[in-house]
Amino acid sequence: MSESPSASGSPGLSSAIDLEELSGLDRIASAYAIGDHSVVVETTDGREIRITAWYDRARNRYVSEYERRSVVKSGGHDFRVWAQTPAYKPCTADDAASCLEAAVLEVDRVNIY
């Protein structure tokens, strides 16, 4: 994925996407930042996706990683866990905010059935 401007409304995110208003995002119902390198989005179909921008020293770029929140049943108990998902293409950028913005747009763009 390519670089793009950052998202605003949350720490570490600045201009093109306003996470408070979610303007321009069709499939994102809510979003919140977790520090400067992670954001959680909830899609309109109820999925929760955590996106983290990891710094890849070998490439000198930030790369997105996606995790989906799921429920695992064990011993009669339900546990909510995060598990990596290959449903979205990795995004790269020179800074974490741009990487996260591109990744949020990727989640918004991909329709999971």
Biopython code that builds the backbone (N, CA, C, O; Angstrom):
import numpy as np
from Bio.PDB.StructureBuilder import StructureBuilder

atoms = [
    (1, "MET", "N", (0.845, -1.168, 0.000)),
    (1, "MET", "CA", (0.000, 0.000, 0.000)),
    (1, "MET", "C", (0.888, 1.228, 0.000)),
    (1, "MET", "O", (2.070, 1.134, 0.332)),
    (2, "SER", "N", (0.371, 2.319, -0.348)),
    (2, "SER", "CA", (1.183, 3.520, -0.460)),
    (2, "SER", "C", (1.019, 4.427, 0.737)),
    (2, "SER", "O", (0.131, 4.240, 1.569)),
    (3, "GLU", "N", (1.880, 5.395, 0.806)),
    (3, "GLU", "CA", (1.801, 6.405, 1.841)),
    (3, "GLU", "C", (0.583, 7.266, 1.600)),
    (3, "GLU", "O", (0.119, 7.421, 0.470)),
    (4, "SER", "N", (0.079, 7.816, 2.676)),
    (4, "SER", "CA", (-0.996, 8.783, 2.563)),
    (4, "SER", "C", (-0.981, 9.655, 3.788)),
    (4, "SER", "O", (-0.308, 9.322, 4.764)),
    (5, "PRO", "N", (-1.705, 10.772, 3.778)),
    (5, "PRO", "CA", (-1.722, 11.650, 4.931)),
    (5, "PRO", "C", (-2.281, 10.935, 6.146)),
    (5, "PRO", "O", (-2.841, 9.846, 6.023)),
    (6, "SER", "N", (-2.135, 11.530, 7.304)),
    (6, "SER", "CA", (-2.510, 10.911, 8.558)),
    (6, "SER", "C", (-3.952, 11.191, 8.925)),
    (6, "SER", "O", (-4.639, 11.972, 8.267)),
    (7, "ALA", "N", (-4.399, 10.537, 9.992)),
    (7, "ALA", "CA", (-5.754, 10.737, 10.487)),
    (7, "ALA", "C", (-5.735, 11.640, 11.702)),
    (7, "ALA", "O", (-4.727, 11.712, 12.405)),
    (8, "SER", "N", (-6.845, 12.336, 11.960)),
    (8, "SER", "CA", (-6.883, 13.236, 13.112)),
    (8, "SER", "C", (-7.919, 12.803, 14.121)),
    (8, "SER", "O", (-8.674, 11.856, 13.902)),
    (9, "GLY", "N", (-7.939, 13.518, 15.232)),
    (9, "GLY", "CA", (-8.901, 13.232, 16.264)),
    (9, "GLY", "C", (-8.361, 12.312, 17.329)),
    (9, "GLY", "O", (-9.048, 12.074, 18.322)),
    (10, "SER", "N", (-7.174, 11.787, 17.172)),
    (10, "SER", "CA", (-6.586, 10.882, 18.142)),
    (10, "SER", "C", (-5.094, 11.127, 18.214)),
    (10, "SER", "O", (-4.507, 11.640, 17.261)),
    (11, "PRO", "N", (-4.463, 10.766, 19.336)),
    (11, "PRO", "CA", (-3.020, 10.950, 19.435)),
    (11, "PRO", "C", (-2.305, 10.213, 18.317)),
    (11, "PRO", "O", (-2.653, 9.075, 18.002)),
    (12, "GLY", "N", (-1.327, 10.840, 17.725)),
    (12, "GLY", "CA", (-0.520, 10.205, 16.700)),
    (12, "GLY", "C", (-1.136, 10.211, 15.315)),
    (12, "GLY", "O", (-0.490, 9.800, 14.351)),
    (13, "LEU", "N", (-2.371, 10.667, 15.198)),
    (13, "LEU", "CA", (-3.034, 10.683, 13.907)),
    (13, "LEU", "C", (-3.404, 12.118, 13.569)),
    (13, "LEU", "O", (-3.927, 12.834, 14.423)),
    (14, "SER", "N", (-3.139, 12.554, 12.331)),
    (14, "SER", "CA", (-3.440, 13.939, 11.987)),
    (14, "SER", "C", (-4.253, 14.168, 10.741)),
    (14, "SER", "O", (-5.361, 13.820, 11.151)),
    (15, "SER", "N", (-4.393, 14.458, 9.727)),
    (15, "SER", "CA", (-5.240, 15.218, 8.824)),
    (15, "SER", "C", (-6.388, 14.564, 8.066)),
    (15, "SER", "O", (-7.520, 15.016, 8.244)),
    (16, "ALA", "N", (-6.204, 13.572, 7.261)),
    (16, "ALA", "CA", (-7.231, 13.185, 6.293)),
    (16, "ALA", "C", (-8.421, 12.445, 6.882)),
    (16, "ALA", "O", (-9.530, 12.593, 6.369)),
    (17, "ILE", "N", (-8.245, 11.665, 7.923)),
    (17, "ILE", "CA", (-9.361, 10.940, 8.533)),
    (17, "ILE", "C", (-9.583, 11.496, 9.925)),
    (17, "ILE", "O", (-8.655, 11.558, 10.732)),
    (18, "ASP", "N", (-10.807, 11.900, 10.207)),
    (18, "ASP", "CA", (-11.160, 12.371, 11.544)),
    (18, "ASP", "C", (-11.804, 11.201, 12.274)),
    (18, "ASP", "O", (-12.949, 10.851, 11.990)),
    (19, "LEU", "N", (-11.080, 10.591, 13.214)),
    (19, "LEU", "CA", (-11.592, 9.416, 13.903)),
    (19, "LEU", "C", (-12.788, 9.730, 14.790)),
    (19, "LEU", "O", (-13.524, 8.815, 15.159)),
    (20, "GLU", "N", (-13.002, 10.978, 15.139)),
    (20, "GLU", "CA", (-14.175, 11.329, 15.931)),
    (20, "GLU", "C", (-15.419, 11.415, 15.051)),
    (20, "GLU", "O", (-16.498, 10.998, 15.472)),
    (21, "GLU", "N", (-15.290, 11.946, 13.847)),
    (21, "GLU", "CA", (-16.434, 12.071, 12.944)),
    (21, "GLU", "C", (-16.517, 10.913, 11.956)),
    (21, "GLU", "O", (-17.591, 10.639, 11.422)),
    (22, "LEU", "N", (-15.410, 10.233, 11.705)),
    (22, "LEU", "CA", (-15.322, 9.125, 10.757)),
    (22, "LEU", "C", (-15.800, 9.526, 9.360)),
    (22, "LEU", "O", (-16.366, 8.719, 8.623)),
    (23, "SER", "N", (-15.562, 10.774, 9.022)),
    (23, "SER", "CA", (-15.980, 11.269, 7.716)),
    (23, "SER", "C", (-15.246, 10.534, 6.605)),
    (23, "SER", "O", (-14.036, 10.318, 6.681)),
    (24, "GLY", "N", (-15.981, 10.158, 5.585)),
    (24, "GLY", "CA", (-15.390, 9.498, 4.437)),
    (24, "GLY", "C", (-15.179, 8.006, 4.601)),
    (24, "GLY", "O", (-14.659, 7.359, 3.692)),
    (25, "LEU", "N", (-15.569, 7.440, 5.738)),
    (25, "LEU", "CA", (-15.399, 6.005, 5.965)),
    (25, "LEU", "C", (-16.769, 5.333, 5.962)),
    (25, "LEU", "O", (-17.606, 5.615, 6.820)),
    (26, "ASP", "N", (-16.996, 4.451, 5.003)),
    (26, "ASP", "CA", (-18.306, 3.822, 4.854)),
    (26, "ASP", "C", (-18.527, 2.631, 5.776)),
    (26, "ASP", "O", (-19.646, 2.411, 6.240)),
    (27, "ARG", "N", (-17.481, 1.861, 6.047)),
    (27, "ARG", "CA", (-17.635, 0.621, 6.811)),
    (27, "ARG", "C", (-17.094, 0.700, 8.239)),
    (27, "ARG", "O", (-17.079, -0.308, 8.945)),
    (28, "ILE", "N", (-16.653, 1.873, 8.673)),
    (28, "ILE", "CA", (-16.112, 2.035, 10.028)),
    (28, "ILE", "C", (-17.173, 2.714, 10.893)),
    (28, "ILE", "O", (-17.588, 3.838, 10.610)),
    (29, "ALA", "N", (-17.612, 2.017, 11.960)),
    (29, "ALA", "CA", (-18.645, 2.557, 12.848)),
    (29, "ALA", "C", (-18.042, 3.379, 13.976)),
    (29, "ALA", "O", (-18.615, 4.386, 14.390)),
    (30, "SER", "N", (-16.870, 2.946, 14.479)),
    (30, "SER", "CA", (-16.196, 3.690, 15.547)),
    (30, "SER", "C", (-14.707, 3.392, 15.487)),
    (30, "SER", "O", (-14.271, 2.411, 14.885)),
    (31, "ALA", "N", (-13.940, 4.264, 16.128)),
    (31, "ALA", "CA", (-12.485, 4.097, 16.145)),
    (31, "ALA", "C", (-11.908, 4.824, 17.341)),
    (31, "ALA", "O", (-12.414, 5.868, 17.754)),
    (32, "TYR", "N", (-10.835, 4.256, 17.898)),
    (32, "TYR", "CA", (-10.113, 4.941, 18.968)),
    (32, "TYR", "C", (-8.646, 4.546, 18.917)),
    (32, "TYR", "O", (-8.292, 3.433, 18.527)),
    (33, "ALA", "N", (-7.812, 5.480, 19.318)),
    (33, "ALA", "CA", (-6.363, 5.252, 19.306)),
    (33, "ALA", "C", (-5.934, 4.619, 20.617)),
    (33, "ALA", "O", (-6.516, 4.876, 21.671)),
    (34, "ILE", "N", (-4.903, 3.786, 20.532)),
    (34, "ILE", "CA", (-4.241, 3.218, 21.699)),
    (34, "ILE", "C", (-2.790, 3.651, 21.581)),
    (34, "ILE", "O", (-1.980, 2.942, 20.983)),
    (35, "GLY", "N", (-2.454, 4.788, 22.132)),
    (35, "GLY", "CA", (-1.102, 5.312, 21.990)),
    (35, "GLY", "C", (-0.873, 5.864, 20.596)),
    (35, "GLY", "O", (-1.816, 6.141, 19.855)),
    (36, "ASP", "N", (0.400, 6.017, 20.253)),
    (36, "ASP", "CA", (0.764, 6.618, 18.972)),
    (36, "ASP", "C", (0.865, 5.622, 17.824)),
    (36, "ASP", "O", (0.908, 6.032, 16.664)),
    (37, "HIS", "N", (0.904, 4.317, 18.118)),
    (37, "HIS", "CA", (1.156, 3.336, 17.069)),
    (37, "HIS", "C", (0.047, 2.316, 16.877)),
    (37, "HIS", "O", (0.209, 1.380, 16.094)),
    (38, "SER", "N", (-1.079, 2.471, 17.570)),
    (38, "SER", "CA", (-2.179, 1.514, 17.422)),
    (38, "SER", "C", (-3.523, 2.218, 17.422)),
    (38, "SER", "O", (-3.711, 3.249, 18.068)),
    (39, "VAL", "N", (-4.452, 1.631, 16.678)),
    (39, "VAL", "CA", (-5.829, 2.121, 16.639)),
    (39, "VAL", "C", (-6.749, 0.904, 16.548)),
    (39, "VAL", "O", (-6.407, -0.096, 15.917)),
    (40, "VAL", "N", (-7.915, 0.996, 17.181)),
    (40, "VAL", "CA", (-8.926, -0.053, 17.085)),
    (40, "VAL", "C", (-10.115, 0.532, 16.344)),
    (40, "VAL", "O", (-10.600, 1.612, 16.680)),
    (41, "VAL", "N", (-10.580, -0.192, 15.329)),
    (41, "VAL", "CA", (-11.773, 0.225, 14.600)),
    (41, "VAL", "C", (-12.835, -0.855, 14.731)),
    (41, "VAL", "O", (-12.527, -2.047, 14.758)),
    (42, "GLU", "N", (-14.085, -0.424, 14.811)),
    (42, "GLU", "CA", (-15.205, -1.356, 14.773)),
    (42, "GLU", "C", (-15.927, -1.116, 13.463)),
    (42, "GLU", "O", (-16.268, 0.018, 13.126)),
    (43, "THR", "N", (-16.157, -2.189, 12.730)),
    (43, "THR", "CA", (-16.808, -2.058, 11.430)),
    (43, "THR", "C", (-18.324, -2.061, 11.601)),
    (43, "THR", "O", (-18.842, -2.433, 12.654)),
    (44, "THR", "N", (-19.017, -1.645, 10.560)),
    (44, "THR", "CA", (-20.478, -1.595, 10.610)),
    (44, "THR", "C", (-21.097, -2.982, 10.732)),
    (44, "THR", "O", (-22.261, -3.101, 11.115)),
    (45, "ASP", "N", (-20.340, -4.035, 10.414)),
    (45, "ASP", "CA", (-20.858, -5.396, 10.593)),
    (45, "ASP", "C", (-20.410, -6.016, 11.917)),
    (45, "ASP", "O", (-20.551, -7.224, 12.113)),
    (46, "GLY", "N", (-19.869, -5.197, 12.830)),
    (46, "GLY", "CA", (-19.575, -5.650, 14.191)),
    (46, "GLY", "C", (-18.187, -6.206, 14.445)),
    (46, "GLY", "O", (-17.900, -6.625, 15.566)),
    (47, "ARG", "N", (-17.319, -6.225, 13.450)),
    (47, "ARG", "CA", (-15.957, -6.717, 13.682)),
    (47, "ARG", "C", (-15.124, -5.650, 14.375)),
    (47, "ARG", "O", (-15.275, -4.459, 14.102)),
    (48, "GLU", "N", (-14.242, -6.082, 15.273)),
    (48, "GLU", "CA", (-13.265, -5.183, 15.894)),
    (48, "GLU", "C", (-11.894, -5.538, 15.347)),
    (48, "GLU", "O", (-11.470, -6.692, 15.416)),
    (49, "ILE", "N", (-11.204, -4.547, 14.803)),
    (49, "ILE", "CA", (-9.882, -4.752, 14.210)),
    (49, "ILE", "C", (-8.896, -3.819, 14.906)),
    (49, "ILE", "O", (-9.097, -2.606, 14.953)),
    (50, "ARG", "N", (-7.824, -4.406, 15.447)),
    (50, "ARG", "CA", (-6.746, -3.593, 16.030)),
    (50, "ARG", "C", (-5.634, -3.502, 14.996)),
    (50, "ARG", "O", (-5.161, -4.514, 14.478)),
    (51, "ILE", "N", (-5.228, -2.278, 14.707)),
    (51, "ILE", "CA", (-4.169, -2.024, 13.728)),
    (51, "ILE", "C", (-2.976, -1.448, 14.476)),
    (51, "ILE", "O", (-3.109, -0.488, 15.235)),
    (52, "THR", "N", (-1.815, -2.041, 14.255)),
    (52, "THR", "CA", (-0.585, -1.552, 14.870)),
    (52, "THR", "C", (0.412, -1.216, 13.773)),
    (52, "THR", "O", (0.587, -1.982, 12.826)),
    (53, "ALA", "N", (1.061, -0.071, 13.905)),
    (53, "ALA", "CA", (2.117, 0.335, 12.972)),
    (53, "ALA", "C", (3.459, -0.011, 13.610)),
    (53, "ALA", "O", (3.898, 0.652, 14.550)),
    (54, "TRP", "N", (4.100, -1.047, 13.095)),
    (54, "TRP", "CA", (5.405, -1.500, 13.599)),
    (54, "TRP", "C", (6.512, -0.862, 12.780)),
    (54, "TRP", "O", (6.385, -0.709, 11.565)),
    (55, "TYR", "N", (7.598, -0.491, 13.443)),
    (55, "TYR", "CA", (8.739, 0.079, 12.724)),
    (55, "TYR", "C", (9.643, -1.049, 12.253)),
    (55, "TYR", "O", (10.162, -1.815, 13.065)),
    (56, "ASP", "N", (9.832, -1.152, 10.958)),
    (56, "ASP", "CA", (10.701, -2.156, 10.347)),
    (56, "ASP", "C", (12.053, -1.504, 10.087)),
    (56, "ASP", "O", (12.204, -0.738, 9.135)),
    (57, "ARG", "N", (13.031, -1.805, 10.926)),
    (57, "ARG", "CA", (14.359, -1.181, 10.808)),
    (57, "ARG", "C", (15.060, -1.547, 9.501)),
    (57, "ARG", "O", (15.794, -0.731, 8.944)),
    (58, "ALA", "N", (14.843, -2.748, 9.016)),
    (58, "ALA", "CA", (15.493, -3.179, 7.777)),
    (58, "ALA", "C", (15.018, -2.349, 6.581)),
    (58, "ALA", "O", (15.797, -2.060, 5.672)),
    (59, "ARG", "N", (13.754, -1.973, 6.586)),
    (59, "ARG", "CA", (13.190, -1.196, 5.474)),
    (59, "ARG", "C", (13.100, 0.284, 5.796)),
    (59, "ARG", "O", (12.796, 1.092, 4.919)),
    (60, "ASN", "N", (13.364, 0.652, 7.052)),
    (60, "ASN", "CA", (13.280, 2.040, 7.505)),
    (60, "ASN", "C", (11.890, 2.621, 7.236)),
    (60, "ASN", "O", (11.751, 3.769, 6.815)),
    (61, "ARG", "N", (10.859, 1.795, 7.491)),
    (61, "ARG", "CA", (9.461, 2.170, 7.244)),
    (61, "ARG", "C", (8.582, 1.563, 8.333)),
    (61, "ARG", "O", (8.972, 0.612, 9.011)),
    (62, "TYR", "N", (7.404, 2.125, 8.484)),
    (62, "TYR", "CA", (6.389, 1.537, 9.362)),
    (62, "TYR", "C", (5.520, 0.601, 8.535)),
    (62, "TYR", "O", (5.193, 0.898, 7.386)),
    (63, "VAL", "N", (5.145, -0.535, 9.128)),
    (63, "VAL", "CA", (4.336, -1.544, 8.455)),
    (63, "VAL", "C", (3.135, -1.866, 9.343)),
    (63, "VAL", "O", (3.280, -2.020, 10.556)),
    (64, "SER", "N", (1.962, -1.966, 8.746)),
    (64, "SER", "CA", (0.759, -2.249, 9.532)),
    (64, "SER", "C", (0.596, -3.743, 9.781)),
    (64, "SER", "O", (0.974, -4.583, 8.964)),
    (65, "GLU", "N", (0.017, -4.040, 10.946)),
    (65, "GLU", "CA", (-0.341, -5.408, 11.315)),
    (65, "GLU", "C", (-1.778, -5.359, 11.808)),
    (65, "GLU", "O", (-2.164, -4.421, 12.507)),
    (66, "TYR", "N", (-2.571, -6.361, 11.451)),
    (66, "TYR", "CA", (-3.994, -6.375, 11.779)),
    (66, "TYR", "C", (-4.320, -7.554, 12.689)),
    (66, "TYR", "O", (-3.830, -8.665, 12.489)),
    (67, "GLU", "N", (-5.156, -7.292, 13.691)),
    (67, "GLU", "CA", (-5.651, -8.346, 14.571)),
    (67, "GLU", "C", (-7.160, -8.176, 14.699)),
    (67, "GLU", "O", (-7.668, -7.058, 14.778)),
    (68, "ARG", "N", (-7.864, -9.298, 14.720)),
    (68, "ARG", "CA", (-9.316, -9.273, 14.888)),
    (68, "ARG", "C", (-9.653, -9.809, 16.269)),
    (68, "ARG", "O", (-9.061, -10.788, 16.725)),
    (69, "ARG", "N", (-10.609, -9.162, 16.934)),
    (69, "ARG", "CA", (-11.049, -9.639, 18.245)),
    (69, "ARG", "C", (-12.058, -10.753, 18.025)),
    (69, "ARG", "O", (-13.017, -10.607, 17.267)),
    (70, "SER", "N", (-11.820, -11.877, 18.710)),
    (70, "SER", "CA", (-12.681, -13.048, 18.599)),
    (70, "SER", "C", (-13.010, -13.555, 19.991)),
    (70, "SER", "O", (-12.410, -13.135, 20.981)),
    (71, "VAL", "N", (-13.968, -14.460, 20.050)),
    (71, "VAL", "CA", (-14.316, -15.109, 21.311)),
    (71, "VAL", "C", (-13.868, -16.559, 21.231)),
    (71, "VAL", "O", (-14.200, -17.274, 20.286)),
    (72, "VAL", "N", (-13.104, -16.985, 22.242)),
    (72, "VAL", "CA", (-12.657, -18.365, 22.356)),
    (72, "VAL", "C", (-13.353, -18.959, 23.570)),
    (72, "VAL", "O", (-13.356, -18.362, 24.646)),
    (73, "LYS", "N", (-13.947, -20.144, 23.392)),
    (73, "LYS", "CA", (-14.629, -20.811, 24.498)),
    (73, "LYS", "C", (-13.717, -21.897, 25.049)),
    (73, "LYS", "O", (-13.161, -22.704, 24.304)),
    (74, "SER", "N", (-13.574, -21.899, 26.382)),
    (74, "SER", "CA", (-12.732, -22.902, 27.035)),
    (74, "SER", "C", (-13.260, -23.142, 28.444)),
    (74, "SER", "O", (-13.438, -22.202, 29.218)),
    (75, "GLY", "N", (-13.506, -24.393, 28.767)),
    (75, "GLY", "CA", (-13.953, -24.736, 30.115)),
    (75, "GLY", "C", (-15.239, -24.033, 30.518)),
    (75, "GLY", "O", (-15.410, -23.680, 31.685)),
    (76, "GLY", "N", (-16.136, -23.828, 29.581)),
    (76, "GLY", "CA", (-17.397, -23.164, 29.880)),
    (76, "GLY", "C", (-17.298, -21.652, 29.987)),
    (76, "GLY", "O", (-18.279, -20.990, 30.326)),
    (77, "HIS", "N", (-16.130, -21.100, 29.702)),
    (77, "HIS", "CA", (-15.932, -19.650, 29.771)),
    (77, "HIS", "C", (-15.673, -19.093, 28.373)),
    (77, "HIS", "O", (-15.110, -19.769, 27.512)),
    (78, "ASP", "N", (-16.088, -17.874, 28.172)),
    (78, "ASP", "CA", (-15.805, -17.160, 26.927)),
    (78, "ASP", "C", (-14.677, -16.168, 27.174)),
    (78, "ASP", "O", (-14.729, -15.379, 28.116)),
    (79, "PHE", "N", (-13.659, -16.212, 26.324)),
    (79, "PHE", "CA", (-12.525, -15.295, 26.428)),
    (79, "PHE", "C", (-12.432, -14.485, 25.142)),
    (79, "PHE", "O", (-12.431, -15.038, 24.042)),
    (80, "ARG", "N", (-12.353, -13.176, 25.297)),
    (80, "ARG", "CA", (-12.168, -12.300, 24.138)),
    (80, "ARG", "C", (-10.670, -12.146, 23.909)),
    (80, "ARG", "O", (-9.937, -11.699, 24.792)),
    (81, "VAL", "N", (-10.224, -12.523, 22.711)),
    (81, "VAL", "CA", (-8.794, -12.502, 22.395)),
    (81, "VAL", "C", (-8.565, -11.786, 21.067)),
    (81, "VAL", "O", (-9.461, -11.698, 20.228)),
    (82, "TRP", "N", (-7.345, -11.276, 20.895)),
    (82, "TRP", "CA", (-6.925, -10.694, 19.624)),
    (82, "TRP", "C", (-6.111, -11.746, 18.880)),
    (82, "TRP", "O", (-5.212, -12.359, 19.456)),
    (83, "ALA", "N", (-6.422, -11.956, 17.603)),
    (83, "ALA", "CA", (-5.677, -12.900, 16.771)),
    (83, "ALA", "C", (-5.348, -12.234, 15.439)),
    (83, "ALA", "O", (-6.176, -11.519, 14.874)),
    (84, "GLN", "N", (-4.138, -12.470, 14.941)),
    (84, "GLN", "CA", (-3.739, -11.871, 13.668)),
    (84, "GLN", "C", (-4.675, -12.325, 12.557)),
    (84, "GLN", "O", (-5.123, -13.471, 12.530)),
    (85, "THR", "N", (-4.960, -11.405, 11.644)),
    (85, "THR", "CA", (-5.814, -11.721, 10.505)),
    (85, "THR", "C", (-5.102, -11.346, 9.203)),
    (85, "THR", "O", (-4.527, -10.264, 9.091)),
    (86, "PRO", "N", (-5.145, -12.248, 8.225)),
    (86, "PRO", "CA", (-4.535, -11.961, 6.920)),
    (86, "PRO", "C", (-5.521, -11.296, 5.956)),
    (86, "PRO", "O", (-5.234, -11.190, 4.763)),
    (87, "ALA", "N", (-6.670, -10.849, 6.450)),
    (87, "ALA", "CA", (-7.729, -10.323, 5.586)),
    (87, "ALA", "C", (-7.367, -9.005, 4.900)),
    (87, "ALA", "O", (-7.977, -8.641, 3.894)),
    (88, "TYR", "N", (-6.387, -8.299, 5.436)),
    (88, "TYR", "CA", (-6.047, -6.972, 4.911)),
    (88, "TYR", "C", (-4.596, -6.937, 4.466)),
    (88, "TYR", "O", (-3.740, -7.603, 5.048)),
    (89, "LYS", "N", (-4.327, -6.155, 3.428)),
    (89, "LYS", "CA", (-2.960, -6.012, 2.921)),
    (89, "LYS", "C", (-2.155, -5.113, 3.853)),
    (89, "LYS", "O", (-2.674, -4.115, 4.353)),
    (90, "PRO", "N", (-0.887, -5.461, 4.091)),
    (90, "PRO", "CA", (-0.030, -4.580, 4.901)),
    (90, "PRO", "C", (0.162, -3.236, 4.200)),
    (90, "PRO", "O", (0.306, -3.171, 2.979)),
    (91, "CYS", "N", (0.161, -2.177, 4.987)),
    (91, "CYS", "CA", (0.417, -0.828, 4.479)),
    (91, "CYS", "C", (1.762, -0.370, 5.019)),
    (91, "CYS", "O", (2.141, -0.738, 6.131)),
    (92, "THR", "N", (2.480, 0.420, 4.253)),
    (92, "THR", "CA", (3.767, 0.945, 4.707)),
    (92, "THR", "C", (3.790, 2.455, 4.536)),
    (92, "THR", "O", (3.111, 3.014, 3.674)),
    (93, "ALA", "N", (4.589, 3.102, 5.380)),
    (93, "ALA", "CA", (4.740, 4.558, 5.297)),
    (93, "ALA", "C", (5.988, 4.967, 6.063)),
    (93, "ALA", "O", (6.555, 4.176, 6.818)),
    (94, "ASP", "N", (6.405, 6.200, 5.863)),
    (94, "ASP", "CA", (7.590, 6.726, 6.549)),
    (94, "ASP", "C", (7.339, 7.024, 8.020)),
    (94, "ASP", "O", (8.279, 7.053, 8.814)),
    (95, "ASP", "N", (6.070, 7.249, 8.397)),
    (95, "ASP", "CA", (5.761, 7.546, 9.797)),
    (95, "ASP", "C", (4.548, 6.727, 10.231)),
    (95, "ASP", "O", (3.767, 6.262, 9.400)),
    (96, "ALA", "N", (4.403, 6.557, 11.552)),
    (96, "ALA", "CA", (3.348, 5.711, 12.100)),
    (96, "ALA", "C", (1.956, 6.240, 11.767)),
    (96, "ALA", "O", (1.065, 5.460, 11.432)),
    (97, "ALA", "N", (1.761, 7.547, 11.853)),
    (97, "ALA", "CA", (0.440, 8.122, 11.595)),
    (97, "ALA", "C", (-0.021, 7.852, 10.165)),
    (97, "ALA", "O", (-1.180, 7.500, 9.945)),
    (98, "SER", "N", (0.865, 8.011, 9.204)),
    (98, "SER", "CA", (0.515, 7.753, 7.802)),
    (98, "SER", "C", (0.241, 6.275, 7.575)),
    (98, "SER", "O", (-0.653, 5.914, 6.810)),
    (99, "CYS", "N", (1.000, 5.431, 8.231)),
    (99, "CYS", "CA", (0.800, 3.986, 8.129)),
    (99, "CYS", "C", (-0.572, 3.604, 8.684)),
    (99, "CYS", "O", (-1.303, 2.832, 8.063)),
    (100, "LEU", "N", (-0.920, 4.146, 9.855)),
    (100, "LEU", "CA", (-2.217, 3.848, 10.460)),
    (100, "LEU", "C", (-3.362, 4.358, 9.594)),
    (100, "LEU", "O", (-4.379, 3.680, 9.447)),
    (101, "GLU", "N", (-3.206, 5.530, 9.030)),
    (101, "GLU", "CA", (-4.273, 6.062, 8.185)),
    (101, "GLU", "C", (-4.501, 5.167, 6.972)),
    (101, "GLU", "O", (-5.641, 4.842, 6.641)),
    (102, "ALA", "N", (-3.423, 4.773, 6.316)),
    (102, "ALA", "CA", (-3.550, 3.890, 5.156)),
    (102, "ALA", "C", (-4.191, 2.563, 5.557)),
    (102, "ALA", "O", (-4.985, 2.005, 4.801)),
    (103, "ALA", "N", (-3.851, 2.058, 6.737)),
    (103, "ALA", "CA", (-4.404, 0.790, 7.213)),
    (103, "ALA", "C", (-5.894, 0.916, 7.541)),
    (103, "ALA", "O", (-6.665, 0.000, 7.252)),
    (104, "VAL", "N", (-6.308, 2.031, 8.138)),
    (104, "VAL", "CA", (-7.734, 2.260, 8.403)),
    (104, "VAL", "C", (-8.496, 2.306, 7.079)),
    (104, "VAL", "O", (-9.586, 1.744, 6.971)),
    (105, "LEU", "N", (-7.937, 2.963, 6.089)),
    (105, "LEU", "CA", (-8.570, 3.005, 4.764)),
    (105, "LEU", "C", (-8.648, 1.609, 4.150)),
    (105, "LEU", "O", (-9.624, 1.287, 3.473)),
    (106, "GLU", "N", (-7.633, 0.780, 4.379)),
    (106, "GLU", "CA", (-7.642, -0.604, 3.889)),
    (106, "GLU", "C", (-8.783, -1.385, 4.534)),
    (106, "GLU", "O", (-9.500, -2.107, 3.842)),
    (107, "VAL", "N", (-8.960, -1.255, 5.844)),
    (107, "VAL", "CA", (-10.054, -1.946, 6.537)),
    (107, "VAL", "C", (-11.398, -1.447, 6.010)),
    (107, "VAL", "O", (-12.320, -2.238, 5.812)),
    (108, "ASP", "N", (-11.511, -0.155, 5.787)),
    (108, "ASP", "CA", (-12.759, 0.419, 5.278)),
    (108, "ASP", "C", (-13.054, -0.062, 3.859)),
    (108, "ASP", "O", (-14.216, -0.238, 3.493)),
    (109, "ARG", "N", (-12.023, -0.273, 3.070)),
    (109, "ARG", "CA", (-12.169, -0.649, 1.659)),
    (109, "ARG", "C", (-12.544, -2.119, 1.473)),
    (109, "ARG", "O", (-13.319, -2.449, 0.576)),
    (110, "VAL", "N", (-12.000, -3.005, 2.313)),
    (110, "VAL", "CA", (-12.173, -4.448, 2.132)),
    (110, "VAL", "C", (-13.500, -4.904, 2.733)),
    (110, "VAL", "O", (-13.795, -4.633, 3.897)),
    (111, "ASN", "N", (-14.290, -5.595, 1.923)),
    (111, "ASN", "CA", (-15.568, -6.131, 2.381)),
    (111, "ASN", "C", (-15.380, -7.606, 2.728)),
    (111, "ASN", "O", (-15.111, -8.423, 1.848)),
    (112, "ILE", "N", (-15.521, -7.943, 4.003)),
    (112, "ILE", "CA", (-15.363, -9.325, 4.462)),
    (112, "ILE", "C", (-16.749, -9.951, 4.579)),
    (112, "ILE", "O", (-17.642, -9.382, 5.206)),
    (113, "TYR", "N", (-16.923, -11.113, 3.978)),
    (113, "TYR", "CA", (-18.220, -11.798, 4.031)),
    (113, "TYR", "C", (-18.226, -12.844, 5.101)),
    (113, "TYR", "O", (-19.234, -13.524, 5.293)),
]
sb = StructureBuilder()
sb.init_structure("model")
sb.init_model(0)
sb.init_chain("A")
sb.init_seg("    ")
for serial, (resi, resn, name, xyz) in enumerate(atoms, 1):
    if name == "N":
        sb.init_residue(resn, " ", resi, " ")
    sb.init_atom(name, np.array(xyz, "f"), 0.0, 1.0, " ", f" {name:<3s}", serial, name[0])
structure = sb.get_structure()
